[in-house]
Amino acid sequence: MKDIVDRFRQTGDDSELHEYTCSDEYRSLDYVEKNKHFITASKLKAYDECPYFAKLRYIDGVEAPQKDKDYFVVGQAVDDWITYGQEDFQDRYEKVSRRTGKSEKIELTGSQHSTVCNAVGEVQANDLIPDKMDKEIVFWLAFDKYPCKAELDHYDSKNKEIIDLKTCANILTFDPNNYWLQMSFYFVECCCLLNRTSNIIVMIDYRSICCD
């Protein structure tokens, strides 16, 4: 990917980057590898909270604890289903009684799989939320030099709204203020590039849908 990013930096043409982000190779990468060469909202948030942690995670490549990985795999599975559809979800994920890492697909325990299915059901039952979100990835050069990337879960072109999907363990502890930096990052740059005008956070509460 580095060569593609370097060409983008030199020319400002992001067509090759967009083509690559549609590939299976790109989707198989973890977050750190996908965004290794970009400034992202998550990196800025991590740096704002703890520069040392940000260095360990995004520069030194120290892996997150397993419990954090488990948390994010469920959220990613929900995101993939809503964004790419059920068939794509079934192609990428497998329900297993015990995760061994031997499957060619991403393994979900029975509890995780049920949580994903119920979360998607909650989204699709809400008339205010699109059944299938159309993910859009936006690239730009900050100060004409630094490659930046924003991965939007959905863009409502009619109402000019950026919709971001969040999963949460408990709605009572969910604080949208924790996402001001991310949504500001999306809004300021995307508004300039793509005429975006407002942001909406869609939150799914695990507590009410999680199955033991």
N, C-alpha and C positions, 0 to 999 in steps of 0.2 A: 504493500500500500504506500510505502514511503515515496516511491518513484512517482506514483499518481499524484500524491499530495504536493510533491516538489513541482510537478508540471502545472498544477493548479496555482501554486504560489507565483510561478513565473508568468503565467498567461491570464489568470483570473477566470479561465474557462472550467466550469465544474461538471461538464457533461460526462467526462470519463469517471469522475467520482460517483455521480448518480448511477451510472451503469454498473459500477462495482458494488454499490450498496444493494443492488437488486440480486446479487449472486448468492448462491448457497454458501460459498466460501466465506463471504462477509457475515452472513447470519450465523455461521457456526462459531465465530469468534466471541470471546467473552468481552465484557464491557471495556476492560483496560486495553485490550488489543485493538478493539474497534476504534477507540478514541485516542490511541497512543500519540498521534501526530496533531491533535486538535485541542484547542481550548473549548471546554464545555461547561455548562452550568454546574454539573456535579463536581467537577474539579475545582471550580471557583468556590463552591460551598465548602468542600473539604478543606481547602486552603484557608478560608475565612475562619473555620472552626479550629483547625490545628495544622499549621504549616508542616510540622514534622510528620504527622500522619499522612498528609497529602503527598509528601515526598516518598515515604515508604510505599504507599499504595500505587502511585501513578508514575514514579520515576524508577524506584528500586524494584518494583514489581512484587512486593510482599503480598501473598495471598490473604484474603479475608478469612476469618474463622469459619468453620463449617456451618455453625448455626446461622451466620449471616448469609452464607450461600443458600441455605435451605429457604430462608425468608425470601430472597430475591428470585429463586427459581419459580416459586408459585406466582409471584407478581409478573414475571416474564411470560409464564405460560398463559395467564389471563390475557396479557397484552397481545401475545401471538394469536390467540383464538379470536379476540375481538378485531384485531387488525387484519389478519390474513385469512380468517375463516376456520371452520371446524375441520375441514379436510386437511388443511395444512397443519393444524394442531395434532391431528391423529398421525400424520406422517412424521412429526418431529418428536412426539412424546409417547411414552409407553407406561401403562399402569403395571406396577410390579408389587408382589407381596413383600419383597425385600430388595433394596437397592444394592447391586453388586458392582455396577460400573461395567458390566460385560455387554450390555445392550448397545446396539448402534444408535439407539434413540436416547433422548433424555429421560431418565427414569423418575417416575413419580410414585410415591407410596399410595396406598388406597386412600388414606386420609387427605393427602395432598391433591390427589386427582378429584376427590369429591369436593374439596374446597374450591378448586378451579371451576368445576362444572357449575357449582352453586353460585359462584361469583359471576360467571358469565350469564347465568340465568337471571340474576339480579339486574345486570346491565340491560339485557334484552327485554326485560319486563317493564323498563322505564321508558315511557314514550318521549321523554325529553333527551334521551341519549341515543345516538345512532346505533343500530344493531351491529353494524360493521364500520369500524373507523378506518379512514384512509390516511395511513402514515405518510408524512412528508418530511424529508430531510433537507435542511437548508444549510448551505455552506457560504462563508464570506471571509474576507481578509480584514481583520481589525488593523487599523492604521496602515492598510495596504501591505501588510507584512505577515501578520500572525493568523494562521488558519483557524477558523472557528466553526463549530458545528452545533446545530440545534435539531433534535429529532422530535418532531411534533406528532403526537398520537393521532390527531385529527384536525383538519381545518374545514370549518363551515364557511364555504365561499359566499353563501347567500347573506349570512349575518356577519361575515368577516370576524369569526371567532376562532381562537386557538383553544382546542379542548385537550386537556391533559388528564390521563387516567391514573388514579392512585389507588393502591390497595393498603389497607390499614388493619392492624390487629384489634383496634378498639376505637370507635367513633368518638368516645368521650375524651380520648387523649389526643385525637387528631387536631393539629393546629395548622391552619392554612398559612399562618405567618412564617412557618418554617420553609415555605416555598417561594417567598417573595423574590429572592435572588434569581431562582430559576425562571420564574414567570417574567421578571423584569428583563432578564437576558433574552428570552424569547421575544418579548414585546418590542424592546427598543430596536434590536437588529432586524427582526422580521418585519416590523412595521416599515422600516426604511426600505427593505428589499422587496417585500411582497404586499405592501399596503395592508398589513394586519392592524386591527384596531382594538381588540379586547381579548381577555383570557378567561377561561373557565376551567376549574378543577373538578373532575368527577371522582368521587371517593367511594370505595367499596369497603364496608366494614366486615372484616373476617369473623368477628365475634358472633355475629348473628347467623353466619352461614357455614362456619367451620364444622366438619364432622369428625368425631373421634375415631 
